[in-house]
Amino acid sequence: MSDTKDNSLLAVQGSIHFGFLTIYQDTTGFVGAYLATNRWLRPLEFRISSAVSPNKVQQILYGESLRPFLFAEVIAKALIEKSSNPVNMVITDQPEVLELRKKMDLAVACLTKAETVIPEGYQPITGPRGIGLIYSGKSEDIPAWSTLFENMDFDLAEPFIRIRDAVSETRRTTNRTAGTAAPPQGNTPPSSQVA
């Protein structure tokens, strides 16, 4: 009898965690949002990055490699490293985030449309409900991911709706609290003062 544990994806599928990561541009720069979930896509942790705004010199020097660098190496990597919930796969809606695989030992998959040409070095895999994914990870794990996804009945695009809604709500809440003035010092009732 062997004492070694089977750490394959199929052996640990009950404890599989996903990270859903998106990056968008607003008036302040590029902002990332990350939702770590359990296998059933229930939230474990949510994070939003600070805006990253490259200056003109950086735009010139990085050229076409600027977005993959910012998305994968600066924003995505920082969000995932700061997370207290390790994940088995990061799922994104931004192809530039696939470059994250080169910086972290982590499977990365990007939602794709049927007509999308798969870039060289990446693999197509089918997610739950037949959704197309571009996969960047260990090729020997593809059959296990495929088997896992076959047994799941989730829409992998749905968490991105939740992320966008959560970002909007966070911004509304932040803007509301930023617009309210703090009470003047000394006017706090004695029963609510903190020592």
N, C-alpha and C positions, 0 to 999 in steps of 0.2 A: 504494500500500500504506500502511496506517495503522499508526502506532506506538502507538496507544492500546490499553490493555489492557481486556479485557472483565472487569469486576469483578462481573458479575451472579452470582446464586446458582448458576445452572447451570454457569457457567464455573469456579467455585471449589469445586464440591461435594466434591471429594476432600479439601479442607482445611476443610470445615465442622466447627465445634466447637459442642457443646451445653453448656449449663449447667443442671443439675437442682437446683432450689431448693425446700426445704420449710421450714416454720416450725411449731413446735408449742409448746404451753404445758406447763411442768412446774412443780414447786413453787417454783422460783426466778424464774420469769417466762417470757417468750417467747424461744425459742432458734431460731436459723436454722442450717441445714446446707446446704452447697453442694458439688456435685460437677461439675467441669468434665470433659467427655469429648471424645474425637474423634468422627468421623462414625460409627464402629462401636461407640460407647458404651463404649469402653475408657477407664479413668480417666486423667486428666492431673493433676488436683489436687483435694484435698478440704479443706474448711474448715468450722469450727463457730464460730458467734458466741458471744459472752458473752450471758448472760441479760439481757433488757431487761424491767424491771418498772415500769410506770407507777404513779405514786402516785395517791391518791384525787382530788386536785385536777386532775391531768392527765386522769383518767378523766372527770371532770365537764366540764371545759372542751372536750375533744375530742369527747365524746359518741360518736355512731355513726362518726365519721371516725377514731377512735383506731386500730382494727386496720389499715385501709388505710395510715395514716400510719406506724405502727410496722413493718408488714410490708414495705412498698415503700420508703419513704424512709429508714428507720433501719436495719433489718436487711439486707434484700436489697441495697440500694445499697452498703452498706459491704462486704458479702461479695464482691460482684462487683468493686468498685473495688480491693480488696486482692488480688484474684486476679492471678497472673502469666500466666494463659492467657486471652486474649480469646476470647469465644464469639460465635456468630452469632445464636443464639436461646437464651433462658432458658425452660425448661419447668418449670412448677410444678404443685403439687396444691392450692394455696391461691389462690382467686380474688382475694383482696386484693392479691396480688403483681402482678396485671395493671396496677395503677397505676404500677408501675415505669417503664413506657413513657413516662410524662409527665416523668420525671426523667432518663432515659438514652436515647440513640439506639440502641435495641436492640429486636429483635423479642422479644415475650414471648407465651407460649402457656400456657394452663391446661388440664389434663386435665378432661374433662367427661363427664357421663352423657347419654344420649340424651334424657332428659326435661328436662334443664337449659334454662332460658330464657336466651338469650344477651342480656346487658345491652346497652343502647344504646351505640353507639360502638365495639363490638367485632364481629368477624367469626367465623363458624364455619368451621373448616377440618378436613379429614380427615387424620389422621396415618397412620403406617405401620400395617398390619393393620386399617385402618378405625377406629382409635381417634379419638374426637371431641376436638377442641381448640377453645378459645376463643382467638382470635388478636388481639393488639394489636401492630400494627406498620404498616409501609408497605403500603397496599392494593395497590400495583403489584407487590409481592413475593409476593402470595398464589399466583398461578399457578406461580411458580418453587418455592415451598415445597411446593405440592401435587405437582408433578412429582418433586421430590426424595423426598418421602415415599412416593410410589407405587413407587419403586425401592428402598425400604428394607424389610427384613423384621425389624423389631425391635419389642419391646413397650416403649413409652415409659413404662409404669408400673413396670417392673422396676427401673430405677435407684433408685426411691424405697425399695424393699425393701433394696437395698444400703446406701443412706444410713442408714436406721434401724438396720440391723445394725452399721454402722461407728460410729455415734454410741453405741450400746450398748456396743460393744467399747471404744471410747475412754474411756467413763465407767468401765467395769470396770477398765481398765488404770490410769486416773488414781486411782481409789479404792484400788486395790492399792498403788500406789507412794506415795500419800499416807499409807497406814497403816504403811509400813515406815520405821523410823527410819534416819537417815543414820549411817554409822559415825563414831565419835568422831574428832576431828582428831588427827593424829599416829599413828594406828594403821594407816595405809595402807602396805602393803609397798613398799619402795624401788623395785622394778622397775615399779610401776604409778603412781607419782607423776607428776604433770604439772608441768612447770616453768612 
